[in-house]
Amino acid sequence: MSQIWVISAPGLLHIAVTQHDTLLDYALWYPGFPDGLGDIYYGRVTTYLSALGGAFILLNKNLSGFLPDNAGAKNLGIGDKILVRISRSAQNGKAVRLDARNLSINSLNSSEIHLVQRGPSPLEELSTLWKNLSITIDNPHLIHFIPSFLHYRVQIAQEPCPSTILEQIEALKESFVKLPMGIQASITPTPALTAIDMDSISHSQENQTKIKAQFNANRIALPPLLHQLRLRNLSGAIFIDLIGLPIKKRRLLQDDINKSLVKDPISPRLLGFTHLGLAEIVRTRKRPPLYELLTSDHGKAIHILAKTMQEFNSISHFNHYHLIKLTLHPHLYQVLLKDEYAIKDFERQCSVTLQLKTDLTFKPQEWNFSYE
C-alpha cells in the first residue's frame, strides 16, 4: 500500500512517500524554520546592478533577495515597491531568488514592505504531487500542520513507521549510496557542482566480456542512483562518473538516464557527456538540498536537541526532572532561539522546560546539558 508518512522528531518532520518497504519520495521539514519557497512579499528595491542583470529587493529587515531582469527587475529603480515570490530558497551561500511574474493580489494591507502570503510547505507540496495517497501521522498533534483541505486524507498510525523505511531515511545522511550489482556511489557536493563517482566493489562478470559486464552493471545501477537525486534533493550541476566503459559506450546509456530522469517532478535534464565521459545533469534549484539542511547551524542545533532528548530519556527516573539547561556554541544558540517550534516540541516530548545557554569558549560541535 502506498501512503504519505509524517514522522515526528524533535524540531522536525520527516515527510516520506512509501510503497510497502520502498521510499518513493522524501522531504525534511523544519516547521519553525521554513525555507521560504513560494512566499510572496511586498518588497522594496535597494540596489540595481546592470552588471548582474537584476536588482536586490528588501523583503523585511533581515531578508533580501535577487530579482533578475527576465523575472521582473527590468526598468526598476531604487526605492520602487514590487510584489515578488521566492522562487529559490537561500542555499549554497546565496540569497533567495525572486520572481515578480504572474502575481496578482487583490489588496495589500500596508504600503510598507511585508510578507503577504506563505508558500506551500514540503508536506503540502508532496501531498499535491501524490494526490490520491492517504496521509499517516505518527502523533495526533501533527494534525495542526496539515491544511484543513487535506484533513479528509489523514489517518493516525496504528503502528510505527516500518523500520525499513526509517533505515532508508537514515541512509540519506550518508555521503555514499549502495547500489545493485555490488556498486557504491560516492556523493561529493561542492559550491559549484555535485560530483558522483560510481565504483564497482564486487559485481561478477560471470561469462560476459569486461565491457559488456560494465555496461550492464551501469544500466542496472543508474535508476536507483538517479532516484537518490530526488530523495536527497541534489540540484544544480551534477556530474556522474560511470564505471569503466569507453566514452562512446557511455553515450549508449543516454536513453536509460533520460527514462529515469523523466520521473522526477523537477524535470532534471541530461545535457550530455563531457570529454572525460562524465554524465552532465542539471536539476533546478528550489529548496535547499538535504545535506545543507542537515549541516547548517540550524540543522546541527536540531541534531543536538535529538541527542539531548535521547540522553535525557536514558537517565534513571528522568520523569522526576522538570528543567533542562542546554549549553551551545553561540551560533547554534542564536539560530535555535529563532525556532520556537523546535523548543516547544522538545519541551512537549520530554515534559520539561528547556533553558538555552551559550558559552563563548565552545567549539561548534561542543554542547552539554544539565537537569534539575
GINOR-V840601 format. One record per residue. RES is the residue in one small letter. SS is DSSP state (H for helix, E for strand, - for the rest). PHI is phi in radians with two decimals (999 if undefined). OMEGA is omega in degrees with one decimal (NA if undefined). Layout:
RES_SS_PHI_OMEGA ; RES_SS_PHI_OMEGA
This chain:
m_-_999_177.5 ; s_E_-1.61_178.6 ; q_E_-2.83_174.8 ; i_E_-1.87_176.8 ; w_E_-1.61_170.0 ; v_E_-2.03_-171.6 ; i_E_-1.95_-175.1 ; s_E_-1.60_172.1 ; a_E_-2.54_-176.3 ; p_-_-0.93_175.3 ; g_-_1.42_-177.5 ; l_E_-2.60_175.2 ; l_E_-2.27_171.6 ; h_E_-1.64_175.9 ; i_E_-1.85_-173.3 ; a_E_-2.16_173.6 ; v_E_-1.63_-173.2 ; t_E_-2.22_171.0 ; q_E_-2.34_-173.1 ; h_-_0.99_-178.0 ; d_-_-1.83_-177.2 ; t_E_-1.98_176.3 ; l_E_-1.55_-176.5 ; l_E_-1.54_-176.7 ; d_E_-2.71_-174.5 ; y_E_-2.76_171.3 ; a_E_-2.60_172.8 ; l_E_-1.73_-174.8 ; w_E_-2.21_170.7 ; y_-_-1.76_-175.9 ; p_-_-1.02_-178.9 ; g_-_-1.57_-177.1 ; f_-_-2.53_-174.3 ; p_-_-1.14_-179.3 ; d_-_-1.46_172.6 ; g_-_1.51_-177.3 ; l_-_-1.02_179.6 ; g_-_1.54_177.8 ; d_-_-1.11_177.9 ; i_E_-1.91_-178.9 ; y_E_-2.17_166.0 ; y_E_-1.75_-172.3 ; g_E_-2.03_-178.1 ; r_E_-2.27_179.2 ; v_E_-1.25_177.3 ; t_E_-1.85_-178.5 ; t_E_-2.64_171.1 ; y_E_-2.06_-177.7 ; l_E_-2.13_-178.5 ; s_-_-1.12_-180.0 ; a_-_-1.12_179.0 ; l_-_-1.65_179.1 ; g_-_1.22_178.7 ; g_E_3.07_-175.8 ; a_E_-2.31_172.7 ; f_E_-1.64_-175.9 ; i_E_-2.01_175.3 ; l_E_-1.42_-176.8 ; l_E_-1.76_169.1 ; n_E_-2.69_-172.4 ; k_-_-1.14_-178.3 ; n_-_-2.02_-173.7 ; l_E_-2.48_173.6 ; s_E_-2.45_-178.6 ; g_E_-2.58_-178.0 ; f_E_-1.84_178.1 ; l_E_-1.94_-179.9 ; p_E_-1.22_176.9 ; d_H_-0.99_-176.3 ; n_H_-1.31_176.6 ; a_H_-1.97_174.4 ; g_-_2.23_-175.9 ; a_-_-1.49_-175.5 ; k_-_-1.03_178.3 ; n_-_1.31_175.9 ; l_-_-1.42_177.0 ; g_-_-2.18_-179.8 ; i_-_-1.03_179.7 ; g_-_1.70_179.0 ; d_-_-1.13_176.0 ; k_E_-1.74_-177.6 ; i_E_-2.73_177.0 ; l_E_-1.57_-177.1 ; v_E_-2.39_174.8 ; r_E_-2.06_175.0 ; i_E_-1.33_-178.0 ; s_E_-1.74_174.7 ; r_E_-2.58_179.8 ; s_-_-1.16_173.3 ; a_-_-1.09_-178.7 ; q_E_-2.93_175.9 ; n_-_0.97_179.1 ; g_-_1.35_-178.3 ; k_E_-1.91_-179.8 ; a_-_-1.21_179.1 ; v_E_-1.11_174.7 ; r_E_-1.74_-172.6 ; l_E_-2.08_177.1 ; d_E_-2.53_-178.8 ; a_-_-1.85_-176.1 ; r_-_-1.45_173.0 ; n_-_0.99_176.7 ; l_-_-2.01_176.4 ; s_-_-2.57_177.1 ; i_-_-2.04_-175.0 ; n_-_-1.04_-179.0 ; s_-_-2.67_177.7 ; l_-_-1.89_-176.1 ; n_-_-1.48_-180.0 ; s_-_-2.86_174.8 ; s_-_-1.54_179.4 ; e_-_-1.55_179.6 ; i_-_-1.14_-178.4 ; h_E_-2.97_173.7 ; l_E_-1.33_-178.8 ; v_E_-1.64_-174.0 ; q_E_-2.75_176.9 ; r_-_-1.33_175.0 ; g_-_-1.43_-179.8 ; p_-_-1.19_176.4 ; s_-_-1.33_175.0 ; p_H_-1.00_177.8 ; l_H_-1.16_177.5 ; e_H_-1.08_-178.1 ; e_H_-1.08_-179.0 ; l_H_-1.25_178.1 ; s_H_-1.18_176.3 ; t_H_-1.29_-179.5 ; l_H_-1.17_179.9 ; w_-_-1.84_-166.3 ; k_-_-1.12_-170.5 ; n_-_-1.70_-175.7 ; l_-_-1.63_174.6 ; s_-_-1.25_-179.9 ; i_E_-1.93_-177.0 ; t_E_-1.79_-179.7 ; i_E_-1.85_-176.4 ; d_-_-1.58_177.9 ; n_-_-2.63_-177.0 ; p_H_-1.00_-176.6 ; h_H_-1.15_-178.7 ; l_H_-1.21_178.8 ; i_H_-1.02_-179.0 ; h_H_-1.20_-179.2 ; f_H_-1.67_-177.0 ; i_-_-1.87_-179.5 ; p_-_-0.96_-176.0 ; s_H_-1.01_-177.6 ; f_H_-1.23_177.0 ; l_H_-1.85_-174.4 ; h_H_-1.04_-178.2 ; y_H_-1.14_-179.8 ; r_H_-1.64_-171.7 ; v_E_-1.52_171.1 ; q_E_-2.40_179.1 ; i_E_-1.54_-176.9 ; a_-_-1.07_176.1 ; q_-_-1.55_176.8 ; e_-_-2.61_-176.6 ; p_-_-1.08_174.0 ; c_-_-1.03_-178.1 ; p_-_-0.94_-178.6 ; s_H_-1.07_179.4 ; t_H_-1.12_177.2 ; i_H_-1.24_179.5 ; l_H_-1.08_178.0 ; e_H_-1.17_177.9 ; q_H_-1.18_176.7 ; i_H_-1.14_179.7 ; e_H_-1.09_-178.5 ; a_H_-1.15_179.8 ; l_-_-1.16_178.7 ; k_-_-1.35_-176.1 ; e_-_-1.37_-179.9 ; s_-_-1.59_178.0 ; f_E_-2.34_179.7 ; v_E_-2.26_174.0 ; k_E_-1.50_-175.0 ; l_E_-2.12_177.5 ; p_-_-1.05_176.4 ; m_-_1.16_178.4 ; g_-_1.18_-177.4 ; i_E_-1.83_174.8 ; q_E_-2.25_177.6 ; a_E_-1.97_176.2 ; s_E_-1.73_-176.6 ; i_E_-1.94_-178.9 ; t_E_-2.22_176.7 ; p_E_-1.35_172.8 ; t_-_-2.27_177.7 ; p_-_-1.01_-175.2 ; a_-_-1.65_-173.6 ; l_-_-2.84_173.3 ; t_E_-1.99_179.7 ; a_E_-1.80_179.0 ; i_E_-2.16_-179.0 ; d_E_-1.95_176.9 ; m_E_-1.57_-176.7 ; d_E_-2.36_179.4 ; s_E_-1.48_-179.2 ; i_-_-1.74_-172.4 ; s_-_-2.61_-174.0 ; h_-_-1.20_-176.1 ; s_-_-1.59_178.5 ; q_-_-1.52_-177.7 ; e_-_0.85_-178.7 ; n_-_-1.76_-176.6 ; q_-_-1.50_171.0 ; t_-_-1.19_-177.4 ; k_H_-1.03_-177.1 ; i_H_-1.14_179.5 ; k_H_-1.14_178.7 ; a_H_-1.11_179.3 ; q_H_-1.14_179.7 ; f_H_-1.09_-179.4 ; n_H_-1.14_179.0 ; a_H_-1.11_176.9 ; n_H_-1.06_-176.2 ; r_H_-1.08_-179.6 ; i_H_-1.35_-175.4 ; a_H_-1.44_-174.5 ; l_H_-1.10_-178.6 ; p_H_-0.98_178.0 ; p_H_-1.17_176.8 ; l_H_-1.15_-178.5 ; l_H_-1.16_174.8 ; h_H_-1.13_178.2 ; q_H_-1.16_175.8 ; l_H_-1.02_-179.2 ; r_H_-1.25_-177.5 ; l_H_-1.09_-178.6 ; r_H_-1.61_-177.0 ; n_-_0.92_174.9 ; l_-_-1.34_-172.8 ; s_-_-2.37_-176.4 ; g_E_1.39_179.6 ; a_E_-1.39_-179.0 ; i_E_-2.25_-179.7 ; f_E_-2.06_-177.6 ; i_E_-2.04_176.1 ; d_E_-1.69_-178.2 ; l_-_-1.28_179.5 ; i_-_-1.43_175.2 ; g_-_0.93_176.5 ; l_-_1.21_170.0 ; p_-_-1.10_-176.6 ; i_H_-1.03_179.9 ; k_H_-1.08_178.9 ; k_H_-1.22_179.2 ; r_H_-1.09_-178.5 ; r_H_-1.15_178.3 ; l_-_-1.24_178.4 ; l_-_-1.57_-176.7 ; q_H_-1.00_-178.9 ; d_H_-1.13_178.7 ; d_H_-1.11_178.9 ; i_H_-1.13_-179.3 ; n_H_-1.10_179.0 ; k_H_-1.11_177.9 ; s_H_-1.32_-177.2 ; l_H_-1.20_-175.9 ; v_-_-1.17_179.7 ; k_-_-1.38_-176.1 ; d_-_-1.49_-177.0 ; p_-_-1.14_178.7 ; i_-_-1.42_176.4 ; s_-_1.01_174.1 ; p_-_-1.14_-177.2 ; r_E_-2.25_170.2 ; l_E_-1.49_-178.2 ; l_E_-1.51_-179.0 ; g_E_2.30_179.4 ; f_E_-2.09_179.7 ; t_-_-1.29_178.3 ; h_-_-1.10_177.8 ; l_-_-1.58_177.5 ; g_-_1.54_179.3 ; l_-_-1.45_174.4 ; a_E_-1.26_-175.8 ; e_E_-1.85_-177.0 ; i_E_-2.13_173.8 ; v_E_-2.13_-179.8 ; r_E_-2.25_-173.1 ; t_-_-1.00_175.4 ; r_-_-1.39_174.3 ; k_-_-2.29_175.2 ; r_-_-1.51_178.3 ; p_-_-1.07_177.3 ; p_-_-1.14_-176.7 ; l_H_-1.02_-177.0 ; y_H_-1.07_179.6 ; e_H_-1.30_176.0 ; l_H_-1.07_-176.8 ; l_H_-1.42_-173.6 ; t_H_-1.74_175.5 ; s_-_-1.17_176.6 ; d_H_-0.99_179.2 ; h_H_-1.13_179.1 ; g_H_-1.06_178.2 ; k_H_-1.14_179.8 ; a_H_-1.14_178.5 ; i_H_-1.14_177.0 ; h_H_-1.08_178.4 ; i_H_-1.13_176.0 ; l_H_-1.02_-179.8 ; a_H_-1.11_178.8 ; k_H_-1.13_179.0 ; t_H_-1.09_179.5 ; m_H_-1.10_179.9 ; q_H_-1.07_-179.0 ; e_H_-1.23_179.5 ; f_H_-1.11_-178.1 ; n_H_-1.22_178.3 ; s_-_-1.53_-179.1 ; i_-_-1.34_177.2 ; s_-_-1.09_178.4 ; h_-_1.00_-178.0 ; f_H_-1.02_-178.6 ; n_H_-1.27_176.3 ; h_H_-1.48_-176.4 ; y_-_-1.75_-172.7 ; h_-_-2.25_-179.1 ; l_E_-2.47_173.1 ; i_E_-2.06_175.6 ; k_E_-1.87_-176.7 ; l_E_-1.91_-179.1 ; t_E_-1.86_-174.2 ; l_E_-2.31_169.0 ; h_-_-1.07_-176.2 ; p_H_-0.90_-179.0 ; h_H_-1.12_180.0 ; l_H_-1.21_177.5 ; y_H_-1.06_-177.7 ; q_H_-1.12_-176.4 ; v_H_-1.27_179.1 ; l_H_-1.25_176.9 ; l_H_-1.03_-178.3 ; k_-_-1.36_-177.5 ; d_-_-1.78_-177.7 ; e_H_-1.13_-179.9 ; y_H_-1.09_-177.8 ; a_H_-1.06_-179.6 ; i_H_-1.13_-179.3 ; k_H_-1.16_179.7 ; d_H_-1.16_176.8 ; f_H_-1.08_-179.3 ; e_H_-1.10_179.8 ; r_H_-1.16_-176.5 ; q_H_-1.25_-178.6 ; c_H_-1.74_-178.1 ; s_-_0.97_179.1 ; v_-_-2.43_168.0 ; t_E_-1.70_-180.0 ; l_E_-1.80_177.5 ; q_E_-2.00_-179.0 ; l_E_-1.59_177.5 ; k_E_-2.34_178.6 ; t_E_-2.29_179.8 ; d_-_-2.37_-176.2 ; l_-_-1.15_-179.0 ; t_-_-1.51_-177.6 ; f_-_-1.24_167.8 ; k_-_-1.43_-176.0 ; p_-_-0.93_-176.7 ; q_-_-1.53_-177.0 ; e_-_-1.51_175.6 ; w_E_-2.91_171.7 ; n_E_-2.72_178.5 ; f_E_-2.51_173.8 ; s_E_-2.31_-176.8 ; y_E_-2.55_178.9 ; e_-_-2.70_NA
